[in-house]
Amino acid sequence: MQMMRKRYFPALAEYIRSDKESSLYQAAELGKELTGIQLDDVIAIHEDCMQTLVSNVDSEEAVKLYNRSFIFLIEFMVAYRSHLLANQTNDQKFTEMREMLLRSNRSFEMVKNKYENVLQHMDSGIALFDSEGILTFINLQMAKHLDIPRKTLVGCNLPEILRHPQLSRYTRKMVLRLYKEMLLRRMRNYEFQDRDGNHLLVTVTYGDQLEGDFLFSVKDVSEYKQIEQTALQNDKLAMLGRIAAAIAHEIRNPLTSIRGFIQLLRPYLLQMGKEEYARIILAEIDRANDIIYEFLNSSKPSAPLKKAFSINLLLKEVALLTESEALMRNCQIELQLEGDEYALVASIDMKQIKQVILNIVKNSLDAVAERKSDDIGIIELSTRADGSYVEITMKDNGKGMDKATLTRLFDPFFTTKEEGTGLGLSVSYRIIRNHGGSIRVESVVGSGTSFIIYLPLAE
């Protein structure tokens, strides 16, 4: 078996790579040379070789490789059987040929079922239309995207699929958009975001590559998008840090000089009865310095000085600090903490994490205050253990955010407030990342927002 695979694999690989019918000569030669093997062994070796060849290709390429491999397998089997039948009588040949056809049919069905099972359980959705526009194959993942049973789709054309009673209005609009972009405008790739916020990449292989068929594949690329956005976010924060350093260098020194000269002029202003001017100028210079200092520290938070600290205790402290402001805004802060005060202990820089939670709670207070409803606002702070992490959830019933706002929420300088700087959440994002944690946001317009933070528990 191993010796046969060593000869079978390179011949099969060369045929698939070369895409030339002349390469089938090796299949025929192998079939004549190899003896003493069973057809089931040939099928098993062929399947093993194909799994190796398609392990690093996408779903569309895998389908094409499998189709071509069957031609090589058939050529090999015909040559193998013809060689064995050369010295037999006609009756023996007839009996042998009949048995061969039966076994070949069973083996082919077995391989076909295995390959189809592989396609059925791929993480990409696959749909194959023939040259007449009839759906001939659809796997489980694609049926899941359409939310329609597979057995009711096979054999339908596109108009029949669009008229399907179980097809939702949203999905129907999406299918029509894909038809317009990919078949009418001949786009091979199309990326969109579904109503659940998942990023989906649709790829089509046109008929000229599949003998008139059309192969559609849909892959969820949300994880890749998240990695891409994280990298972009880190680039933005790095740029922000460089800008902050430049601002601190270019503005602080002149402000220090101006402050010194105003103090020298203060006696003359006092003689003129204008000492108030000097006081106002000095106060404004100090305020400008404070803003620059805050901006510099916010855009480039220092490395956390971690100590074991109770997350439940920290949330109780935040609730006390914001309670009075919440009451003034007709809002309640509710705590739902898992365990006692010392149940969830994380290794954190308490000041930095406190800054993050206070910032998010204050944003929630603003969101609750901007509602059009007179109902009481509620901000719920909760904790729970999630494996080796503590999950902190801050949920409000404020005005919520649309998808466009959510996409840019952690961008530096992005804000929806008239007096906001757009630095609070970008800084919070950096602090959480520096602690080895993560933060995500869920929001619905008119229904509120949830911030979920994960921080590693202390060992």
C-alpha positions, 0 to 999 in steps of 0.5 A: 500500500505504502509503495503504491502511494509513493508512485500514485501520489506524484503521478496524480499531483502532476496530472492535476497541476499540469491540466493536460490530458497527456498526463493521463499516460502515467495513470495508464502505465501505473494501472498496467504495472501494479498488480496484486491490489484490490480496487478498495485499496485504490479508492482509499489511496486516491482519497488519501492523496486528494485530502493532502492535495486540497488541504491548502486550497479554498472550497472552489478550487477543491471542487475543481480538483476533485472533479479532475481527479476522478478522470485520473482514477478511472483511467488507472482502473481501466488500465489495471483491469484490462491488463488483468483480463488479457489472458482470460476466456470470454466468459471469465472476462464477462464475469470479471467485468460485471463484478468490476462494474458493480464494485466500481459503482459501489466504490464510486458511490462511497467516494462520492458520498464521502466527498459530498459529506466533506462539502456539506460540513465545510465552514463555507456555504456552497451552491452550484447552479448549472448552465440553465440556472438550476440549483444542483447542489447546496450544502448545509452552511449555505442553506443555513445562510438562507434559513431554508431546508436544503431539500426544498431548494435543490432543483429550483432556479433563481426566480423560484428561490426568490418566490420561496415562501420561507425566504425572509424579506431581508434575505430576498433583497440580499440575493437580488443585490448579489445577482445584480453585482456578481452576475450582471456586473460580473464581480467575482467577489462581494463583501457585505455585513448581514443584519447580525453584524457578521462580515460575509465574503461571497465568491463566484466561479463563472461558467467558463471555468466549470463547463457552464456551471456557476459555483457560489461560496459564502465565507464568514470573515468576521474574525479576519475583519476584527483582526484587521480593525484591531491592527488599524486601531493600534496604528491609530493609537500609535499615531495619536501618541506621536501627535501628543508628544509633538504637541507637548513639546511644541506648546508647553515650552512657549506657555511656560515662557508666557507664564513667566513674563506675565508674573514679571508684569504682574506688579505693573498690572497691579499699579494700573488696577488690572491685577484681575487680568494677570490672574485670568491669564495665569489661570488660563495658561494653567488650564491649557497645560492641564489639557495638554497633560491630560491629552498626553497621558490619555493618548499614551497610557503608561504601563499598568502597575498591577496588583490583585484587586477585587472587581466587585469592590471596584464596581461598588466604589464606582457606583458610590462615586456616580450615584449622586449624578445619576439621581440628578439625571433620573437614573438608577445604578444597579449592581448584580455581582457574582459572589462576595466582595472578594470573589473575583480578584484580578491583577490590575492597575486599579486607577486605570481600570477605575478610569475606564469604568467611570468613563463608560458609566458617564457615557451611559449617563449621557445616553440615558439623559438624551432619551426621549422617554420619561421612564427612569434610566437604568445602568446595570453593572454586573460581574461573573466568572468566565473561565480564567477571565472576569466579565464586567458588563455595563448595560444601560437603557439609553438611546443606543447607537447605530452601526456606523457609530459602533464601527468608529466608537474606539477611534481617536477624536471620534465623538458624538458629543458637542463638547467631547474630545473623542479620547475617552473610549480610545484610551479605555481600549488601550488600557484594557488591551495593556491588561491582556483583556478585551472589550466589545460593545452591543447596541440597538438604537432606542434600546440601549447599549452594553459594554462587556470587558474581559480581564484576566483573573489573578492566579 
